[in-house]
């Protein structure tokens, strides 16, 4: 009998209903840099998922408290890194929701995924990312929840219209200098500001066996632009932009074709003199999934074009990315394997090879092993992390 | 000359019998497919997979089905254990006569999106069990050439034994089966046993129905086991608290609902989920 998992259905009266689901868990994880032989993570996390629902309303919470002992008396990492990552409270989601006629609304900290891409972001512009561990296998592991009101309206024919307004502008979170990935872009740039609204609309339909979505967004860039200043400390700002996009997915025999296309208007970049330059950006993605028995494989290609790009701009004119992945379960899914390759084809090229192995001996324990190997040129986004090959082990106990 | 006539007549007779057997088999299978199973159906399901009696995994999920126009839609929403909670599947099967490919979507909480899945290869294991996605499909009559081979008793129930061979390589590619032998309950029009053969003609899998109950007037399979003789594993479906004709809304069977999750509250008035044993 699994006593600590609470799945309770309580009938308060014959006409009312309340349901509580609580799933606490404890995770211990260990990260190790295998290129230079040192520990990067010795973390303990206590978390819980909670769902409480009545006939009219639901409350959903998923969060954790974590402490990373790797920063204690460790000269390899800076005090700023310890301040940033030593102890953290993380809300994965916390919101109330309910139905009103044909609409479903939710308010609170949420994560919203737009588009059809796997672990790449084209029209997926709502939530920022936490780059503490650079690029993790699953993008949702480093997506940051944002407070928002979300309303989904469903038409009789099954089409849906989603309206989103975020009420706090939150940026991507980059590690401080002296953290494991502290050489990443924009250290100490993290920004959040209440009252800076963003608006998003998505319309989804199903036409001729094809899932089609249309997107519109007006808000703030997740990455900052630098402001020219006399101070040694970088000064950042977050500029507004608009995006129009579309995505589709369609099965073709044993394949599923996925595409995304997005147009970014008034997207701000820096030039080498740290001046702000507005460009119009077009990003596109093509992906193909193939299923063969228990295997699922995917390949993806994405690129961007900047209208009015100049060689002095601090971002490349194009950034082709190729990804390939394969996954399947073994031994009644007790063991699950995923392998992926990502290649960024600019500035000399950079390759990230990832292996993820999950072992579930029983319903209480979940063991994970991640291996990331990074190679490439120093100027390349991936290649810059080539000395940070890592292995990561985690054990989670579900009470 | 006479002998030729006799042989020709015998051949015609045999082919008439063969055609009659095929027609009869198809009629029986069509009756299985068209069996009255209500306008909608819901159940909590436990799926256990064992190897040498050692439990490999156990899932608990809601299964909801409904006939919408000529199509059958089904939602499977996993509730336990915790690491796979809220993974959901939506499947739409069309009338066989339309020859239209099924539609399938899967919601993975880790990706937070509903993902389209190709329905042309259903050989993959459902949630790591010995049941494939194809085994979850509604019986397909026209994909196979079928003939009645004999009558036999299964657990004291009289059955037609029907041999079925795929009509095309596409069906083999989709199902992974090169031959099926099916035991159909003569009265209740239920499949009580099914054997699955590979390319070499080797029996590698067998379905056995363990329990049939009459629920709200409908004969209902409440326990079935799939045994894999090659891998020495077996998976058992146990259906609890099954209910018919509860007026499940069409909206439950939409992609948007899949993303929001089939909540306990959606079916709370009808089904009470119980703890994993």
Interface residues (C-beta under 8 A of the other chain):
Chain A: X1 X2 X5 X7 X9 X17 X19 X21 X23 X25 X49 X51 X53 X54 X55 X58 X97 X104 X111 X112 X113 X115 X116 X118 X138 X140 X152 X154 X158 X160 X204 X206 X209 X211 X249 X250 X251 X253 X254 X255 X256 X258 X289 X290 X291 X292 X293 X294 X329 X331 X332 X333 X334 X360 X362 X363 X366 X396 X398
Chain B: X49 X51 X55 X56 X57 X58 X79 X80 X81 X82 X83 X85 X101 X103 X110 X111 X112 X113 X115 X116 X117 X118 X119 X120 X121 X123 X124 X125 X127 X128 X129 X176 X233 X251 X254 X255 X256 X260 X263 X264 X265 X268 X269 X272 X273 X275 X276 X277
